[in-house]
Amino acid sequence: MRPTLQPGDTVFFKLGGNIEDGDVIIVNDPFGETMIKRYRVNEKGEELLQSDNPEYAPIKNPGEFLEYRIVGKVVAARRKLNLSMG
């Protein structure tokens, strides 16, 4: 999810809940791997799981062919700052 999230960021999420277009979500893919993606609905009404990193293509209609399970909605993220001088 770069540039929105960086390695080492701590993500806080709420299990379940209402998911709306543009929300950042935690989702499990068909192989059990956990991902953070942005939930989108395009002009055709198709659901997409999209990364904020343009290097990754969106996953179209994730529930149609493969089982993706939405775990929850990201509500906050925290980044640890390095304030050392040198």
Chimera marker file (.cmm) of the C-alpha trace (Angstrom):
<marker_set name="trace">
<marker id="1" x="0.000" y="0.000" z="0.000" r="1" g="1" b="0" radius="0.5"/>
<marker id="2" x="2.922" y="2.324" z="-0.532" r="1" g="1" b="0" radius="0.5"/>
<marker id="3" x="2.948" y="5.300" z="-0.490" r="1" g="1" b="0" radius="0.5"/>
<marker id="4" x="0.034" y="5.364" z="1.977" r="1" g="1" b="0" radius="0.5"/>
<marker id="5" x="1.561" y="2.748" z="4.286" r="1" g="1" b="0" radius="0.5"/>
<marker id="6" x="5.257" y="2.052" z="4.791" r="1" g="1" b="0" radius="0.5"/>
<marker id="7" x="7.119" y="-0.994" z="6.155" r="1" g="1" b="0" radius="0.5"/>
<marker id="8" x="7.024" y="-0.842" z="9.941" r="1" g="1" b="0" radius="0.5"/>
<marker id="9" x="3.744" y="1.092" z="10.148" r="1" g="1" b="0" radius="0.5"/>
<marker id="10" x="1.277" y="-0.173" z="12.736" r="1" g="1" b="0" radius="0.5"/>
<marker id="11" x="-2.264" y="-0.569" z="11.406" r="1" g="1" b="0" radius="0.5"/>
<marker id="12" x="-5.395" y="-0.538" z="13.563" r="1" g="1" b="0" radius="0.5"/>
<marker id="13" x="-8.585" y="-2.027" z="12.189" r="1" g="1" b="0" radius="0.5"/>
<marker id="14" x="-12.150" y="-2.820" z="13.161" r="1" g="1" b="0" radius="0.5"/>
<marker id="15" x="-13.382" y="-6.358" z="12.520" r="1" g="1" b="0" radius="0.5"/>
<marker id="16" x="-16.271" y="-6.614" z="10.075" r="1" g="1" b="0" radius="0.5"/>
<marker id="17" x="-18.418" y="-3.529" z="9.692" r="1" g="1" b="0" radius="0.5"/>
<marker id="18" x="-19.722" y="-1.606" z="6.721" r="1" g="1" b="0" radius="0.5"/>
<marker id="19" x="-17.230" y="-1.337" z="3.876" r="1" g="1" b="0" radius="0.5"/>
<marker id="20" x="-17.647" y="1.570" z="1.470" r="1" g="1" b="0" radius="0.5"/>
<marker id="21" x="-15.969" y="2.690" z="-1.736" r="1" g="1" b="0" radius="0.5"/>
<marker id="22" x="-12.513" y="4.090" z="-0.920" r="1" g="1" b="0" radius="0.5"/>
<marker id="23" x="-12.075" y="2.329" z="2.445" r="1" g="1" b="0" radius="0.5"/>
<marker id="24" x="-8.755" y="0.663" z="3.237" r="1" g="1" b="0" radius="0.5"/>
<marker id="25" x="-9.443" y="-2.918" z="4.274" r="1" g="1" b="0" radius="0.5"/>
<marker id="26" x="-7.740" y="-6.032" z="5.576" r="1" g="1" b="0" radius="0.5"/>
<marker id="27" x="-8.534" y="-9.005" z="3.334" r="1" g="1" b="0" radius="0.5"/>
<marker id="28" x="-7.513" y="-12.670" z="3.194" r="1" g="1" b="0" radius="0.5"/>
<marker id="29" x="-6.838" y="-14.098" z="-0.253" r="1" g="1" b="0" radius="0.5"/>
<marker id="30" x="-7.826" y="-17.641" z="-1.318" r="1" g="1" b="0" radius="0.5"/>
<marker id="31" x="-4.448" y="-18.953" z="-0.109" r="1" g="1" b="0" radius="0.5"/>
<marker id="32" x="-4.810" y="-17.514" z="3.406" r="1" g="1" b="0" radius="0.5"/>
<marker id="33" x="-2.431" y="-14.595" z="2.917" r="1" g="1" b="0" radius="0.5"/>
<marker id="34" x="-3.470" y="-11.312" z="4.519" r="1" g="1" b="0" radius="0.5"/>
<marker id="35" x="-3.357" y="-8.163" z="2.411" r="1" g="1" b="0" radius="0.5"/>
<marker id="36" x="-4.187" y="-4.505" z="2.871" r="1" g="1" b="0" radius="0.5"/>
<marker id="37" x="-6.072" y="-3.077" z="-0.108" r="1" g="1" b="0" radius="0.5"/>
<marker id="38" x="-8.371" y="-0.205" z="-0.980" r="1" g="1" b="0" radius="0.5"/>
<marker id="39" x="-11.958" y="-1.272" z="-1.710" r="1" g="1" b="0" radius="0.5"/>
<marker id="40" x="-13.366" y="0.330" z="-4.863" r="1" g="1" b="0" radius="0.5"/>
<marker id="41" x="-16.548" y="0.098" z="-6.891" r="1" g="1" b="0" radius="0.5"/>
<marker id="42" x="-16.097" y="1.238" z="-10.503" r="1" g="1" b="0" radius="0.5"/>
<marker id="43" x="-18.613" y="2.911" z="-12.806" r="1" g="1" b="0" radius="0.5"/>
<marker id="44" x="-19.877" y="-0.518" z="-13.953" r="1" g="1" b="0" radius="0.5"/>
<marker id="45" x="-20.605" y="-1.533" z="-10.355" r="1" g="1" b="0" radius="0.5"/>
<marker id="46" x="-17.704" y="-4.005" z="-10.301" r="1" g="1" b="0" radius="0.5"/>
<marker id="47" x="-15.914" y="-4.474" z="-7.005" r="1" g="1" b="0" radius="0.5"/>
<marker id="48" x="-12.147" y="-4.005" z="-7.003" r="1" g="1" b="0" radius="0.5"/>
<marker id="49" x="-9.379" y="-4.545" z="-4.492" r="1" g="1" b="0" radius="0.5"/>
<marker id="50" x="-6.793" y="-1.915" z="-5.352" r="1" g="1" b="0" radius="0.5"/>
<marker id="51" x="-3.331" y="-1.133" z="-4.065" r="1" g="1" b="0" radius="0.5"/>
<marker id="52" x="-2.260" y="2.486" z="-3.687" r="1" g="1" b="0" radius="0.5"/>
<marker id="53" x="0.988" y="1.355" z="-5.348" r="1" g="1" b="0" radius="0.5"/>
<marker id="54" x="0.442" y="1.633" z="-9.140" r="1" g="1" b="0" radius="0.5"/>
<marker id="55" x="2.857" y="-1.292" z="-9.736" r="1" g="1" b="0" radius="0.5"/>
<marker id="56" x="0.092" y="-3.711" z="-8.658" r="1" g="1" b="0" radius="0.5"/>
<marker id="57" x="-2.952" y="-4.316" z="-10.843" r="1" g="1" b="0" radius="0.5"/>
<marker id="58" x="-6.381" y="-4.218" z="-9.169" r="1" g="1" b="0" radius="0.5"/>
<marker id="59" x="-8.168" y="-7.470" z="-8.386" r="1" g="1" b="0" radius="0.5"/>
<marker id="60" x="-11.531" y="-7.312" z="-10.184" r="1" g="1" b="0" radius="0.5"/>
<marker id="61" x="-14.667" y="-8.873" z="-8.692" r="1" g="1" b="0" radius="0.5"/>
<marker id="62" x="-12.753" y="-10.609" z="-5.904" r="1" g="1" b="0" radius="0.5"/>
<marker id="63" x="-15.718" y="-12.655" z="-4.713" r="1" g="1" b="0" radius="0.5"/>
<marker id="64" x="-16.745" y="-13.856" z="-8.171" r="1" g="1" b="0" radius="0.5"/>
<marker id="65" x="-14.027" y="-16.379" z="-9.083" r="1" g="1" b="0" radius="0.5"/>
<marker id="66" x="-11.872" y="-16.762" z="-6.005" r="1" g="1" b="0" radius="0.5"/>
<marker id="67" x="-12.790" y="-16.484" z="-2.365" r="1" g="1" b="0" radius="0.5"/>
<marker id="68" x="-11.444" y="-13.291" z="-0.827" r="1" g="1" b="0" radius="0.5"/>
<marker id="69" x="-12.622" y="-12.659" z="2.725" r="1" g="1" b="0" radius="0.5"/>
<marker id="70" x="-12.828" y="-9.153" z="4.142" r="1" g="1" b="0" radius="0.5"/>
<marker id="71" x="-11.529" y="-9.202" z="7.710" r="1" g="1" b="0" radius="0.5"/>
<marker id="72" x="-12.099" y="-5.582" z="8.629" r="1" g="1" b="0" radius="0.5"/>
<marker id="73" x="-11.706" y="-1.898" z="7.914" r="1" g="1" b="0" radius="0.5"/>
<marker id="74" x="-8.528" y="0.052" z="8.694" r="1" g="1" b="0" radius="0.5"/>
<marker id="75" x="-9.369" y="2.887" z="11.076" r="1" g="1" b="0" radius="0.5"/>
<marker id="76" x="-5.884" y="4.269" z="11.840" r="1" g="1" b="0" radius="0.5"/>
<marker id="77" x="-2.196" y="3.812" z="11.139" r="1" g="1" b="0" radius="0.5"/>
<marker id="78" x="0.832" y="4.867" z="13.155" r="1" g="1" b="0" radius="0.5"/>
<marker id="79" x="4.353" y="5.449" z="11.896" r="1" g="1" b="0" radius="0.5"/>
<marker id="80" x="7.308" y="5.334" z="14.260" r="1" g="1" b="0" radius="0.5"/>
<marker id="81" x="9.510" y="8.379" z="13.744" r="1" g="1" b="0" radius="0.5"/>
<marker id="82" x="13.277" y="8.217" z="14.030" r="1" g="1" b="0" radius="0.5"/>
<marker id="83" x="14.245" y="11.399" z="15.846" r="1" g="1" b="0" radius="0.5"/>
<marker id="84" x="17.934" y="10.586" z="16.409" r="1" g="1" b="0" radius="0.5"/>
<marker id="85" x="20.465" y="13.084" z="15.121" r="1" g="1" b="0" radius="0.5"/>
<marker id="86" x="23.102" y="11.108" z="13.425" r="1" g="1" b="0" radius="0.5"/>
<link id1="1" id2="2" r="1" g="1" b="0" radius="0.2"/>
<link id1="2" id2="3" r="1" g="1" b="0" radius="0.2"/>
<link id1="3" id2="4" r="1" g="1" b="0" radius="0.2"/>
<link id1="4" id2="5" r="1" g="1" b="0" radius="0.2"/>
<link id1="5" id2="6" r="1" g="1" b="0" radius="0.2"/>
<link id1="6" id2="7" r="1" g="1" b="0" radius="0.2"/>
<link id1="7" id2="8" r="1" g="1" b="0" radius="0.2"/>
<link id1="8" id2="9" r="1" g="1" b="0" radius="0.2"/>
<link id1="9" id2="10" r="1" g="1" b="0" radius="0.2"/>
<link id1="10" id2="11" r="1" g="1" b="0" radius="0.2"/>
<link id1="11" id2="12" r="1" g="1" b="0" radius="0.2"/>
<link id1="12" id2="13" r="1" g="1" b="0" radius="0.2"/>
<link id1="13" id2="14" r="1" g="1" b="0" radius="0.2"/>
<link id1="14" id2="15" r="1" g="1" b="0" radius="0.2"/>
<link id1="15" id2="16" r="1" g="1" b="0" radius="0.2"/>
<link id1="16" id2="17" r="1" g="1" b="0" radius="0.2"/>
<link id1="17" id2="18" r="1" g="1" b="0" radius="0.2"/>
<link id1="18" id2="19" r="1" g="1" b="0" radius="0.2"/>
<link id1="19" id2="20" r="1" g="1" b="0" radius="0.2"/>
<link id1="20" id2="21" r="1" g="1" b="0" radius="0.2"/>
<link id1="21" id2="22" r="1" g="1" b="0" radius="0.2"/>
<link id1="22" id2="23" r="1" g="1" b="0" radius="0.2"/>
<link id1="23" id2="24" r="1" g="1" b="0" radius="0.2"/>
<link id1="24" id2="25" r="1" g="1" b="0" radius="0.2"/>
<link id1="25" id2="26" r="1" g="1" b="0" radius="0.2"/>
<link id1="26" id2="27" r="1" g="1" b="0" radius="0.2"/>
<link id1="27" id2="28" r="1" g="1" b="0" radius="0.2"/>
<link id1="28" id2="29" r="1" g="1" b="0" radius="0.2"/>
<link id1="29" id2="30" r="1" g="1" b="0" radius="0.2"/>
<link id1="30" id2="31" r="1" g="1" b="0" radius="0.2"/>
<link id1="31" id2="32" r="1" g="1" b="0" radius="0.2"/>
<link id1="32" id2="33" r="1" g="1" b="0" radius="0.2"/>
<link id1="33" id2="34" r="1" g="1" b="0" radius="0.2"/>
<link id1="34" id2="35" r="1" g="1" b="0" radius="0.2"/>
<link id1="35" id2="36" r="1" g="1" b="0" radius="0.2"/>
<link id1="36" id2="37" r="1" g="1" b="0" radius="0.2"/>
<link id1="37" id2="38" r="1" g="1" b="0" radius="0.2"/>
<link id1="38" id2="39" r="1" g="1" b="0" radius="0.2"/>
<link id1="39" id2="40" r="1" g="1" b="0" radius="0.2"/>
<link id1="40" id2="41" r="1" g="1" b="0" radius="0.2"/>
<link id1="41" id2="42" r="1" g="1" b="0" radius="0.2"/>
<link id1="42" id2="43" r="1" g="1" b="0" radius="0.2"/>
<link id1="43" id2="44" r="1" g="1" b="0" radius="0.2"/>
<link id1="44" id2="45" r="1" g="1" b="0" radius="0.2"/>
<link id1="45" id2="46" r="1" g="1" b="0" radius="0.2"/>
<link id1="46" id2="47" r="1" g="1" b="0" radius="0.2"/>
<link id1="47" id2="48" r="1" g="1" b="0" radius="0.2"/>
<link id1="48" id2="49" r="1" g="1" b="0" radius="0.2"/>
<link id1="49" id2="50" r="1" g="1" b="0" radius="0.2"/>
<link id1="50" id2="51" r="1" g="1" b="0" radius="0.2"/>
<link id1="51" id2="52" r="1" g="1" b="0" radius="0.2"/>
<link id1="52" id2="53" r="1" g="1" b="0" radius="0.2"/>
<link id1="53" id2="54" r="1" g="1" b="0" radius="0.2"/>
<link id1="54" id2="55" r="1" g="1" b="0" radius="0.2"/>
<link id1="55" id2="56" r="1" g="1" b="0" radius="0.2"/>
<link id1="56" id2="57" r="1" g="1" b="0" radius="0.2"/>
<link id1="57" id2="58" r="1" g="1" b="0" radius="0.2"/>
<link id1="58" id2="59" r="1" g="1" b="0" radius="0.2"/>
<link id1="59" id2="60" r="1" g="1" b="0" radius="0.2"/>
<link id1="60" id2="61" r="1" g="1" b="0" radius="0.2"/>
<link id1="61" id2="62" r="1" g="1" b="0" radius="0.2"/>
<link id1="62" id2="63" r="1" g="1" b="0" radius="0.2"/>
<link id1="63" id2="64" r="1" g="1" b="0" radius="0.2"/>
<link id1="64" id2="65" r="1" g="1" b="0" radius="0.2"/>
<link id1="65" id2="66" r="1" g="1" b="0" radius="0.2"/>
<link id1="66" id2="67" r="1" g="1" b="0" radius="0.2"/>
<link id1="67" id2="68" r="1" g="1" b="0" radius="0.2"/>
<link id1="68" id2="69" r="1" g="1" b="0" radius="0.2"/>
<link id1="69" id2="70" r="1" g="1" b="0" radius="0.2"/>
<link id1="70" id2="71" r="1" g="1" b="0" radius="0.2"/>
<link id1="71" id2="72" r="1" g="1" b="0" radius="0.2"/>
<link id1="72" id2="73" r="1" g="1" b="0" radius="0.2"/>
<link id1="73" id2="74" r="1" g="1" b="0" radius="0.2"/>
<link id1="74" id2="75" r="1" g="1" b="0" radius="0.2"/>
<link id1="75" id2="76" r="1" g="1" b="0" radius="0.2"/>
<link id1="76" id2="77" r="1" g="1" b="0" radius="0.2"/>
<link id1="77" id2="78" r="1" g="1" b="0" radius="0.2"/>
<link id1="78" id2="79" r="1" g="1" b="0" radius="0.2"/>
<link id1="79" id2="80" r="1" g="1" b="0" radius="0.2"/>
<link id1="80" id2="81" r="1" g="1" b="0" radius="0.2"/>
<link id1="81" id2="82" r="1" g="1" b="0" radius="0.2"/>
<link id1="82" id2="83" r="1" g="1" b="0" radius="0.2"/>
<link id1="83" id2="84" r="1" g="1" b="0" radius="0.2"/>
<link id1="84" id2="85" r="1" g="1" b="0" radius="0.2"/>
<link id1="85" id2="86" r="1" g="1" b="0" radius="0.2"/>
</marker_set>
